[in-house]
Amino acid sequence: MDSNRMELGEDYSDIRESVAKLCAGFPGEYWRKLEDTRAYPAEFVGALTASGFLGALIPEQYGGAGLPLRAAAVILETIHKSGCNAGACHAQMYIMGTLLRHGSEEQKKKYLPEIASGTLRLQAFGVTEPTTGSDTTQLRTRALRDGDHYVINGQKVWTSRALHSDLMLLLARTTAVDQVKKRSEGLSVFLIDIRAARGHGLEIRPLDAMINHNATEVFFNDLRIPADALIGKEGEGFRYILDGMNAERILIAAEALGDAQYFIERSTRYTKERIVFGRPIGQNQAVQFPIARAYAETEAASLMARKAAALFDAGTPCGAEANMAKLLAADASWNAAEACMQAFGGFGFAREYDIERKWRETRLFRTAPISTNMVLAFIGQHVLGMPRSY
């Protein structure tokens, strides 16, 4: 392998081939039927679990594949390139980092083997709140120590898959914000057993949204959890979450790149075949140029995503690269989606073509899990050294 290839990171052609073959069994019709009833893609998630792809980041000693983040990114990218959507299960990959890096050995032995085998589902990530949004350090959900337990009160929103998960990673404030030096202090991370908590202080309600991500809002009312549900040290949860968010940014970038490739392939093929006024519509520069530009943007975003993954896997700081990868990939996927919709014209709105579904799905990446403006604020302050803007 030459040095340039090594710097770009392994491409994992064998994984791409296996994932694409699996996804071929879940065509557009499958996803359209799910949307009709707002159903969870249980069969698709089951197939990914059985193939070991969802356990890619879990070390071999705990029953996983022990692969680097770059391999996980390839899995998610291929899923989206194939026309499927990993939103039903991707959280298991990026949530895993918090447990892997900061959980106790007892917690790892207890949960990781069952997560790797599919016996346990770790899909829910409770961070965002209705009143604080992106201002995570101001969240109001409280977890107060009471002997051998913590008592939790508060509310989370846009907690996807909570109704289809056995475990939830929860960020809550354990020390009041007016009692800490920095507002990022006093936050702690807990691993909640949803099965034991529902009906005993935990309520989950579904949220109807424009994409079928099984979003929910979660209410905590004097929920008592054992003290050993705490991950790492009390009060250091924000740092743990940020650590996991770098992985999240990189993996979400991979999904966006997969979507972009899907749109580019579909639109390129269609514009070669669609004849209007006696010529392929792709011969017209107004149709051709937006697709070509989206391709260039996708290739550039892919390089940044590979760099971010390489830095993460090397254990070196990658916050700037992870955020820029997500920003660039989200923009590339949206521009590719717009070009594809425009190329397909009226047929792009027909559900049977799946363009409108993927168009709706990929728009999410410019808003979540972190908005474009928040990434730009991060770059302005932490990379370019400009004054904090918020």
C-alpha positions as CSV (number, residue, x, y, z in Angstrom):
1,M,0.0,0.0,0.0
2,D,1.5,3.4,-1.0
3,S,1.8,6.3,1.4
4,N,-0.9,8.3,-0.2
5,R,-3.4,5.5,0.3
6,M,-2.4,5.1,3.9
7,E,-2.9,8.8,4.6
8,L,-6.4,8.6,3.1
9,G,-7.3,5.7,5.3
10,E,-8.3,2.1,4.5
11,D,-11.2,1.9,2.0
12,Y,-12.5,-1.5,3.3
13,S,-13.7,-2.7,-0.1
14,D,-14.8,-6.0,1.4
15,I,-17.0,-4.3,4.0
16,R,-18.5,-2.1,1.3
17,E,-19.4,-5.1,-0.8
18,S,-20.9,-7.0,2.1
19,V,-23.0,-4.0,3.3
20,A,-24.2,-3.2,-0.2
21,K,-25.3,-6.9,-0.6
22,L,-27.2,-6.7,2.6
23,C,-28.9,-3.4,1.7
24,A,-30.0,-4.9,-1.6
25,G,-32.5,-6.9,0.4
26,F,-34.1,-3.7,1.6
27,P,-35.2,-1.7,-1.5
28,G,-37.1,1.5,-1.6
29,E,-40.4,-0.3,-1.3
30,Y,-39.4,-1.5,2.2
31,W,-38.7,2.0,3.4
32,R,-41.8,3.5,1.9
33,K,-44.0,0.9,3.7
34,L,-42.3,1.8,7.0
35,E,-43.2,5.5,6.4
36,D,-46.8,4.6,5.8
37,T,-47.2,3.4,9.4
38,R,-44.2,5.2,11.0
39,A,-42.8,1.8,11.8
40,Y,-39.3,0.9,13.0
41,P,-37.1,-1.0,10.5
42,A,-36.7,-4.0,12.8
43,E,-35.8,-6.4,10.0
44,F,-33.1,-4.1,8.7
45,V,-31.6,-3.5,12.1
46,G,-31.7,-7.2,12.8
47,A,-29.8,-8.0,9.6
48,L,-27.1,-5.5,10.4
49,T,-26.8,-6.9,14.0
50,A,-26.6,-10.5,12.8
51,S,-23.9,-9.5,10.3
52,G,-21.9,-8.0,13.1
53,F,-21.8,-4.5,11.5
54,L,-23.4,-2.8,14.5
55,G,-20.8,-4.3,16.8
56,A,-18.0,-3.0,14.6
57,L,-16.5,-0.7,17.3
58,I,-16.9,-3.0,20.2
59,P,-13.5,-4.7,21.1
60,E,-13.2,-8.4,20.2
61,Q,-12.8,-9.2,23.9
62,Y,-16.4,-8.1,24.4
63,G,-17.7,-9.9,21.4
64,G,-17.4,-7.2,18.7
65,A,-15.3,-6.8,15.6
66,G,-12.8,-4.3,17.2
67,L,-12.6,-2.2,14.0
68,P,-11.5,1.5,13.9
69,L,-13.9,4.4,13.4
70,R,-12.9,4.6,9.7
71,A,-14.5,1.1,9.2
72,A,-17.7,2.2,11.0
73,A,-17.8,5.2,8.7
74,V,-17.6,3.0,5.6
75,I,-20.5,0.9,6.9
76,L,-22.7,3.9,7.4
77,E,-21.7,5.5,4.1
78,T,-22.5,2.4,2.2
79,I,-25.9,2.0,3.8
80,H,-26.8,5.5,2.7
81,K,-25.3,5.1,-0.7
82,S,-27.4,2.0,-1.2
83,G,-30.6,4.0,-0.6
84,C,-31.2,2.8,2.9
85,N,-31.0,4.8,6.1
86,A,-28.9,4.1,9.2
87,G,-30.8,6.5,11.4
88,A,-32.6,3.7,13.2
89,C,-29.4,2.3,14.6
90,H,-26.4,4.6,14.0
91,A,-26.5,5.9,17.6
92,Q,-25.3,2.5,18.9
93,M,-22.0,3.2,17.1
94,Y,-21.3,6.7,18.4
95,I,-22.8,6.3,21.8
96,M,-20.5,3.3,22.3
97,G,-17.5,5.6,22.6
98,T,-18.6,7.0,25.9
99,L,-19.0,3.6,27.4
100,L,-15.8,2.3,25.9
101,R,-13.6,5.2,26.9
102,H,-15.1,6.1,30.2
103,G,-17.1,3.2,31.5
104,S,-15.9,0.9,34.3
105,E,-14.7,-2.6,33.5
106,E,-17.7,-3.9,35.3
107,Q,-20.0,-1.9,33.0
108,K,-18.2,-3.0,29.9
109,K,-18.4,-6.7,30.8
110,K,-22.1,-6.3,31.8
111,Y,-23.3,-4.5,28.7
112,L,-20.9,-4.8,25.7
113,P,-21.2,-8.5,25.0
114,E,-25.0,-8.3,24.9
115,I,-25.0,-5.2,22.8
116,A,-22.6,-6.9,20.4
117,S,-24.8,-10.0,20.1
118,G,-28.0,-7.9,19.7
119,T,-29.5,-9.0,23.0
120,L,-29.4,-5.4,24.2
121,R,-30.1,-2.4,22.1
122,L,-28.3,0.9,23.0
123,Q,-29.9,3.4,20.6
124,A,-31.2,6.3,22.7
125,F,-29.2,9.4,23.5
126,G,-30.9,11.8,25.9
127,V,-29.2,15.2,25.6
128,T,-31.4,17.8,23.9
129,E,-34.1,19.6,25.9
130,P,-37.0,21.7,24.6
131,T,-36.0,24.9,26.4
132,T,-32.2,24.8,25.9
133,G,-31.7,23.2,22.5
134,S,-28.1,23.5,21.4
135,D,-27.1,25.2,24.7
136,T,-26.2,21.9,26.3
137,T,-24.5,23.3,29.4
138,Q,-27.8,25.0,30.4
139,L,-29.8,21.8,30.4
140,R,-32.3,21.5,33.3
141,T,-32.6,17.7,33.8
142,R,-31.3,17.1,37.3
143,A,-29.9,13.9,38.8
144,L,-29.5,14.2,42.6
145,R,-27.6,11.6,44.7
146,D,-29.7,9.9,47.3
147,G,-27.8,7.2,49.1
148,D,-27.1,4.3,46.7
149,H,-29.3,5.9,44.0
150,Y,-29.8,9.0,41.9
151,V,-33.2,10.6,41.5
152,I,-33.8,12.1,38.1
153,N,-36.3,14.8,37.1
154,G,-36.6,16.7,33.8
155,Q,-37.4,16.3,30.1
156,K,-35.6,15.5,26.9
157,V,-36.8,16.0,23.3
158,W,-35.8,14.6,19.9
159,T,-34.5,11.5,21.7
160,S,-34.7,9.1,18.7
161,R,-35.4,5.4,19.1
162,A,-36.2,5.5,22.8
163,L,-39.2,3.3,22.2
164,H,-37.0,0.8,20.4
165,S,-34.0,0.7,22.8
166,D,-33.2,-1.1,26.0
167,L,-30.7,1.4,27.2
168,M,-30.3,5.1,27.1
169,L,-27.3,7.3,27.6
170,L,-28.4,10.3,29.6
171,L,-26.7,13.6,30.3
172,A,-28.0,15.3,33.4
173,R,-26.9,18.1,35.8
174,T,-25.7,16.8,39.1
175,T,-24.4,20.1,40.4
176,A,-26.4,23.3,40.0
177,V,-25.0,25.7,37.3
178,D,-24.6,28.5,39.9
179,Q,-22.4,26.3,42.0
180,V,-19.7,25.5,39.4
181,K,-16.8,27.6,38.1
182,K,-17.5,26.7,34.4
183,R,-21.0,26.0,33.1
184,S,-19.6,22.8,31.4
185,E,-18.9,21.4,34.9
186,G,-21.4,19.6,37.1
187,L,-22.9,17.5,34.3
188,S,-22.8,13.7,34.5
189,V,-23.5,10.8,32.2
190,F,-25.7,7.8,33.1
191,L,-26.6,4.5,31.4
192,I,-30.3,4.1,32.0
193,D,-32.1,0.7,31.7
194,I,-35.3,1.8,29.9
195,R,-36.9,-1.6,30.5
196,A,-36.8,-1.1,34.3
197,A,-37.5,2.6,34.3
198,R,-40.6,2.8,32.2
199,G,-43.7,3.1,34.4
200,H,-41.5,3.9,37.4
201,G,-40.7,7.6,36.7
202,L,-39.9,7.4,33.0
203,E,-42.4,8.2,30.3
204,I,-41.7,8.1,26.5
205,R,-44.0,9.8,24.0
206,P,-43.5,9.6,20.2
207,L,-43.0,12.7,18.1
208,D,-44.4,12.9,14.6
209,A,-41.8,14.4,12.3
210,M,-41.2,14.8,8.5
211,I,-38.7,11.8,8.5
212,N,-39.3,8.4,10.0
213,H,-36.6,8.5,12.7
214,N,-38.9,7.3,15.5
215,A,-38.2,10.5,17.5
216,T,-39.6,10.8,21.0
217,E,-39.8,13.1,24.0
218,V,-38.8,11.7,27.4
219,F,-40.1,12.7,30.8
220,F,-38.4,11.9,34.1
221,N,-40.4,12.2,37.3
222,D,-38.5,11.1,40.4
223,L,-36.9,8.3,38.5
224,R,-34.6,6.3,40.8
225,I,-31.6,4.6,39.3
226,P,-28.8,2.8,41.0
227,A,-25.6,4.8,41.6
228,D,-23.6,2.4,39.5
229,A,-25.5,3.7,36.4
230,L,-23.1,6.6,36.5
231,I,-20.4,6.5,33.8
232,G,-17.0,7.7,34.9
233,K,-16.8,10.5,37.4
234,E,-19.6,12.7,38.6
235,G,-19.5,16.2,37.1
236,E,-17.3,15.3,34.2
237,G,-20.0,14.2,31.8
238,F,-19.8,17.1,29.4
239,R,-16.2,16.1,28.6
240,Y,-17.2,12.5,28.0
241,I,-20.1,13.6,25.7
242,L,-17.8,15.9,23.7
243,D,-15.4,13.0,23.3
244,G,-18.2,10.9,21.8
245,M,-19.5,13.8,19.7
246,N,-16.4,13.8,17.6
247,A,-17.1,10.2,16.6
248,E,-20.7,11.2,16.0
249,R,-19.7,14.1,13.7
250,I,-17.5,11.8,11.7
251,L,-20.1,9.0,11.4
252,I,-22.8,11.5,10.4
253,A,-20.5,12.9,7.8
254,A,-20.2,9.4,6.4
255,E,-23.9,9.1,6.1
256,A,-24.2,12.4,4.4
257,L,-21.5,11.4,1.9
258,G,-23.4,8.2,1.2
259,D,-26.5,10.2,0.5
260,A,-24.6,12.5,-1.8
261,Q,-23.3,9.6,-3.7
262,Y,-26.8,8.1,-4.0
263,F,-28.2,11.4,-5.4
264,I,-25.3,11.9,-7.8
265,E,-25.6,8.3,-9.2
266,R,-29.4,8.5,-9.6
267,S,-29.3,11.9,-11.2
268,T,-26.4,11.1,-13.5
269,R,-28.1,8.0,-14.7
270,Y,-31.4,9.7,-15.2
271,T,-30.1,12.7,-17.1
272,K,-28.4,10.4,-19.6
273,E,-31.6,8.5,-20.2
274,R,-34.3,11.2,-20.0
275,I,-34.9,12.6,-23.5
276,V,-36.7,16.0,-23.8
277,F,-36.7,18.2,-26.9
278,G,-34.9,15.4,-28.7
279,R,-31.8,15.3,-26.5
280,P,-30.7,13.9,-23.1
281,I,-31.4,16.5,-20.4
282,G,-27.9,15.9,-19.1
283,Q,-26.6,17.6,-22.2
284,N,-27.9,20.9,-20.9
285,Q,-25.4,22.7,-18.7
286,A,-28.2,24.0,-16.4
287,V,-28.8,20.4,-15.5
288,Q,-25.3,19.1,-15.8
289,F,-23.4,21.7,-13.8
290,P,-25.2,21.5,-10.4
291,I,-24.6,17.7,-10.4
292,A,-20.9,18.1,-11.4
293,R,-20.4,20.7,-8.6
294,A,-22.1,18.5,-6.1
295,Y,-19.7,15.7,-7.1
296,A,-16.7,18.0,-6.6
297,E,-18.1,19.0,-3.2
298,T,-18.6,15.4,-2.2
299,E,-15.1,14.4,-3.1
300,A,-13.7,17.3,-1.1
301,A,-15.9,16.5,1.9
302,S,-14.8,12.9,1.7
303,L,-11.1,13.9,2.1
304,M,-11.9,15.9,5.3
305,A,-13.9,13.0,6.7
306,R,-11.1,10.6,6.1
307,K,-8.7,13.0,7.8
308,A,-11.0,13.3,10.8
309,A,-11.3,9.6,11.1
310,A,-7.6,9.1,10.9
311,L,-7.0,11.6,13.6
312,F,-9.7,10.0,15.8
313,D,-8.3,6.5,15.3
314,A,-4.8,7.8,16.2
315,G,-6.1,9.2,19.4
316,T,-5.1,12.7,18.5
317,P,-7.3,15.9,18.8
318,C,-9.8,16.0,15.9
319,G,-12.6,18.4,17.1
320,A,-12.0,20.9,14.2
321,E,-11.7,18.2,11.6
322,A,-14.8,16.3,12.8
323,N,-16.9,19.4,12.8
324,M,-15.7,20.5,9.4
325,A,-16.2,17.0,7.9
326,K,-19.8,17.1,9.1
327,L,-20.4,20.6,7.8
328,L,-18.9,20.0,4.4
329,A,-20.6,16.6,4.0
330,A,-24.0,17.9,5.0
331,D,-23.7,20.8,2.5
332,A,-22.6,18.4,-0.3
333,S,-25.4,16.0,0.4
334,W,-28.0,18.8,0.4
335,N,-26.7,20.3,-2.8
336,A,-26.6,16.9,-4.5
337,A,-30.2,16.3,-3.3
338,E,-31.3,19.6,-4.7
339,A,-29.6,18.9,-8.0
340,C,-31.2,15.5,-8.2
341,M,-34.7,16.8,-7.4
342,Q,-34.4,19.4,-10.1
343,A,-33.1,16.9,-12.6
344,F,-36.0,14.5,-12.0
345,G,-38.5,17.4,-12.2
346,G,-42.0,16.3,-11.3
347,F,-41.0,12.6,-11.0
348,G,-38.8,13.6,-8.1
349,F,-41.9,14.2,-6.0
350,A,-43.3,10.8,-6.8
351,R,-42.8,8.4,-3.9
352,E,-42.0,5.4,-6.0
353,Y,-38.7,7.0,-7.1
354,D,-37.5,7.4,-3.5
355,I,-35.9,10.8,-4.3
356,E,-38.3,12.8,-2.2
357,R,-37.8,10.5,0.8
358,K,-34.0,10.7,0.6
359,W,-34.3,14.4,0.0
360,R,-36.2,14.8,3.3
361,E,-33.8,12.6,5.1
362,T,-30.6,14.3,4.0
363,R,-31.9,17.7,5.0
364,L,-31.6,16.7,8.6
365,F,-27.8,16.7,8.5
366,R,-27.7,20.5,8.2
367,T,-29.7,20.8,11.5
368,A,-28.7,17.7,13.5
369,P,-26.9,16.5,15.4
370,I,-25.3,19.9,15.3
371,S,-26.5,22.8,13.2
372,T,-24.4,24.5,10.5
373,N,-24.2,27.7,12.5
374,M,-22.9,26.0,15.6
375,V,-20.1,24.4,13.5
376,L,-19.2,27.8,12.1
377,A,-19.2,29.3,15.6
378,F,-16.9,26.5,16.7
379,I,-14.5,27.2,13.8
380,G,-14.6,30.9,14.3
381,Q,-13.8,30.7,18.0
382,H,-11.7,27.6,18.5
383,V,-9.9,27.4,15.2
384,L,-9.6,31.0,14.0
385,G,-9.4,32.6,17.5
386,M,-12.2,35.1,17.0
387,P,-14.3,36.2,20.0
388,R,-17.0,33.9,21.2
389,S,-20.2,34.7,19.4
390,Y,-22.8,33.3,21.8
